[in-house]
Amino acid sequence: MSYYTSLTGLKNAQTDLNVISHNIANAETNGFKKSTTQFADIISSSVVTDPSLTVGIGSRVANIAQNFTMGAIEQTGNALDLTIGGEGFFTTVSPTSGSTEYTRNGAFSVDGNGFIKNAQGARLQVFPQVNGVTNTASRQDAQVPATNAAGSPFASVTVDQQGQVVAGYDDGTTLTIGTVALANFIAPTGLKQVGDSSWKVSGKSGAPNYGAPGTGAFGALDSGQLERSNVDIAEELVDLISAQRYFQANAKAIDTATQISQTVINLRT
């Protein structure tokens, strides 16, 4: 039985190493959130088993938990590099598949059609302005008109702390495009990772709750800076050494069990 007990430890150590390696590989990925591996013991017993004689039969991976603590802030000076100073996720929609994703990576830019998008081409979602009032009941793609009503060409775009996206034109006029739509979840650790520092809704996360920056539990926006990965390299290297020792100890236990079995076989012969 000791073989299989130690084998579960080897498999768990490998999973732990994979998670740590993934964290380290994304230490420079904007908006990335690290994960940690959590283990649980396995016990084989029945109603007639004496509790004082119960022997465990190994361990298993109980959960790979995501850590949504805020990462370090990097100043960029780009008006469309945004960070959320608190809770919330940017909402983006793919123009091809129509799927909605959520991210903490606020690196956006304007494409040739005036849409504000991320590096993957997903368009930032905003609440529209209706008679000067933000309508949080609906969302739309953030799109900057190439010219204003007077025909003056687009010059710049800014985003304030309340999330208002304002386009400026050569004649000095401005136009409010909308308010950045933030989303929050009852259980963000239940969100499904889809890569590119983005997540999708799952049954464990609950439905999204939308709101404007700086309202309720949603953090205000800061322009000209990006949220970096929340991976601490020093901490990950310590965890890496610990996982390596964990792997080695289980491998040594298997080797010891093999030697004992060989000794028993030699005694019989």
Salt bridges, closest charged atoms under 4 A:
GLU28 OE1 - ARG228 NH2 2.04
GLU74 OE1 - ARG228 NE 3.97
ASP141 OD2 - ARG123 NH1 3.38
GLU227 OE2 - LYS33 NZ 2.35
GLU227 OE1 - ARG104 NH2 3.04
GLU235 OE2 - LYS34 NZ 3.32
ASP255 OD2 - LYS252 NZ 3.90
